[in-house]
Amino acid sequence: MFVACNTLCFARESLETALRQIAELEFDKYELALVEQGNHLRPSEAGDNPEAALLRLRRGPSVVPSSLYIDFGPVDWSDPLPRRRFDGLCRLAKALNVAVLTIHAAPADTPVADEVKRLTPLVTNAMSQGLVLALLTHSETLTGDPKVAVELCEAIPGLGLTLDPSHFLQGARPTPDFDVVFPHVQNVHLRDTGQAPGEFQVRVGQGQIEYARIVAMLQRHGYNRSLTVSIIDRPDNPFDREVEVRKLKLLLETLI
């Protein structure tokens, strides 16, 4: 395992500034977040022109991408355009030597059969290019229920999960027991989180995330990919962002 930093830790900066700050914090690797409503690269522009996106990234500091996190926003997947853009993002991932792409599952009230139908061609496309597609365990989507997350992975061979334990502590249906997902984990997003409303992000050490137990469970299942620091850059954060990113980096490095 290794520790990486999500570019969302510096979401209010330019992409170039975010990568420079990640390098200054002595990360060797980073997760590139492509968010349609974000300040960095957007899935639409990178999917339409992966070559230009690659050139922009190669002009930055000498940190290495470890994975892609992709938030398309609301899109109609029956339209061929999002699928073409997904294919472009797969080509970008290959050019960056990135293996794992994370996307969001459908909203929590979506029939599982409909989600299997949507995801199957995406997983097939990713696998044909030597990539792994993973779903973020997000409280507002189907994967907010650990059992449904596993059901999706078992229904679609090759589909994985990006474990974000914060979403199992917060949201409409908190689920602190999520051990069933570990065999399917392909990426991990970490921050500290409390159980009370408004405590999705708290100072490291003040929340309920059991980092040591998570790492031990990952090791038990042979996980050898990234532990990604994902303290989202928000103006209302009640802490110093860079201090907390550095603290979590150092903590995770002691566990691997």
Secondary structure, DSSP 8 states (H G I E B T S, - for coil): -EEEEEGGGGTTS-HHHHHHHHHHTT-SEEEEEEETTSSS--HHHHHH-HHHHHHHHHTS-S-EEEEEEEE--S--TTSHHHHHHHHHHHHHHHHTT--EEEE---BTTS-HHHHHHHHHHHHHHHHHTT-EEEEE--TTBGGGSHHHHHHHHHHSTT-EEEE-THHHHSSSS-----GGGGGGEEEEEE-B--SSTT-SSB-TTSS---HHHHHHHHHHTT--SEEEE-----TT-SS-HHHHHHHHHHHHHTT-
